[in-house]
Amino acid sequence: MALLADDGRMSFTDLAKETGLSVSAVHQRVRRLQKRGVIKGFTAQLDHGQVGLPLTAFVSIKPTDPAAPDDAPERLAHLTAIEACHSVAGDESYILKVRVASPNELEELLQLIRAAANVATRTTVVLSTPWEGRRPRL
């Protein structure tokens, strides 16, 4: 798992060499991990600036009506600028990680979030990202 977390494109042959297992054993283990949901998929790590999404922000949301149903994730799922939605403890209900092209686009997205989920927002804009996506200690 650690090898695949570092390089999701590592071949079964290279995994076998690194682990001392046969290629077929590695293939079976990876397939079992996928079936169990331990490995959810393989993705490419993009340079978001190069693909036109240089602005990253974290948007904390909380319902304007505390008695309203807690359905913000479902109400916001259609907004593709939202990369992640985390349920959190504290004053806010969720923290959203968003990526957009510009401050104007962020402002428009915030309006869409507020309208779609009937929430108040608090936004933190990322100035730089020294690192992210570290693999877990396994």
C-alpha positions in Angstrom: 0.0 0.0 0.0 2.8 2.4 0.8 4.5 1.8 -2.5 1.2 2.5 -4.4 0.5 5.5 -2.2 3.9 6.9 -3.4 3.4 5.9 -7.0 0.0 4.8 -8.1 1.3 3.9 -11.6 3.9 1.4 -10.3 3.7 -1.8 -12.3 2.9 -5.1 -10.8 6.3 -6.2 -11.9 8.0 -3.4 -10.0 5.8 -4.0 -6.9 6.7 -7.6 -7.0 10.4 -6.7 -7.1 10.1 -4.3 -4.2 8.0 -6.7 -2.0 9.7 -10.0 -2.9 6.3 -11.4 -4.0 5.4 -12.9 -7.3 3.7 -10.7 -9.9 0.5 -12.8 -9.6 0.5 -12.5 -5.8 0.9 -8.7 -6.1 -1.9 -8.6 -8.6 -4.2 -10.6 -6.4 -3.4 -8.5 -3.3 -4.0 -5.2 -5.1 -7.3 -6.5 -6.5 -8.4 -7.7 -3.0 -7.5 -4.3 -1.6 -9.6 -2.6 -4.3 -12.6 -4.9 -3.6 -12.4 -4.2 0.1 -12.3 -0.5 -0.6 -8.9 0.0 0.9 -7.7 1.3 -2.5 -10.4 3.5 -3.8 -8.8 4.4 -7.1 -5.8 5.8 -8.8 -5.6 9.5 -9.7 -3.2 11.9 -11.4 -1.9 14.7 -9.3 -2.5 17.9 -11.3 -0.7 21.2 -11.2 -3.8 23.3 -10.7 -2.2 26.5 -11.8 -1.3 24.9 -15.1 -4.9 23.7 -15.7 -6.4 27.2 -15.0 -7.4 26.7 -11.3 -4.7 28.7 -9.4 -6.8 29.8 -6.5 -7.5 27.4 -3.7 -9.7 28.3 -0.7 -11.2 26.6 2.3 -14.9 27.6 2.8 -16.4 26.9 6.3 -20.2 26.6 6.2 -22.9 26.5 8.8 -26.6 26.5 8.3 -28.5 29.8 8.6 -31.3 27.8 10.2 -30.0 25.4 12.8 -33.3 23.4 12.7 -32.9 22.8 8.9 -32.0 19.3 7.7 -28.2 18.5 7.6 -28.1 18.0 3.8 -25.5 20.5 2.7 -23.2 17.8 1.0 -26.1 16.6 -1.2 -27.1 20.2 -2.0 -23.6 21.1 -3.0 -22.5 17.9 -4.9 -23.3 19.5 -8.3 -20.7 22.3 -7.8 -17.6 20.8 -9.4 -15.3 23.6 -8.1 -15.7 22.0 -4.6 -12.9 19.4 -4.4 -13.6 18.1 -0.9 -16.3 18.3 1.7 -15.3 17.5 5.3 -17.8 17.3 8.2 -16.2 19.0 11.2 -16.6 19.6 14.9 -16.9 23.2 16.1 -18.9 26.3 15.1 -19.1 25.3 11.4 -20.7 22.1 10.1 -18.5 21.5 7.1 -15.3 22.7 5.5 -15.1 22.7 1.7 -11.9 22.8 -0.3 -12.5 24.7 -3.5 -10.4 25.5 -6.6 -11.2 28.3 -9.0 -9.7 30.4 -11.7 -9.9 33.9 -10.0 -11.2 35.9 -7.1 -14.3 36.8 -9.1 -15.0 33.1 -9.7 -14.6 32.5 -6.0 -17.1 35.2 -5.2 -19.6 33.7 -7.6 -19.0 30.2 -6.1 -19.6 31.5 -2.6 -22.9 33.0 -3.8 -23.9 29.6 -5.3 -22.9 27.7 -2.1 -25.0 30.1 0.1 -28.0 29.8 -2.2 -27.9 26.1 -2.8 -27.4 25.0 0.8 -28.9 27.9 2.7 -25.7 28.4 4.7 -23.4 31.2 6.0 -19.8 31.0 4.8 -16.3 31.9 6.1 -13.5 31.8 3.6 -9.8 31.3 3.9 -7.8 31.9 0.7 -4.6 29.8 0.3 -1.5 31.9 -0.5 0.8 29.0 -1.2 1.0 25.2 -0.7 4.4 24.1 0.4 3.2 20.4 0.3 0.0 18.4 0.3 -1.2 14.9 -0.5 1.4 13.2 1.8 0.9 9.5 2.1 -0.3 8.2 5.4 2.1 6.5 7.8 1.4 2.8 7.1 
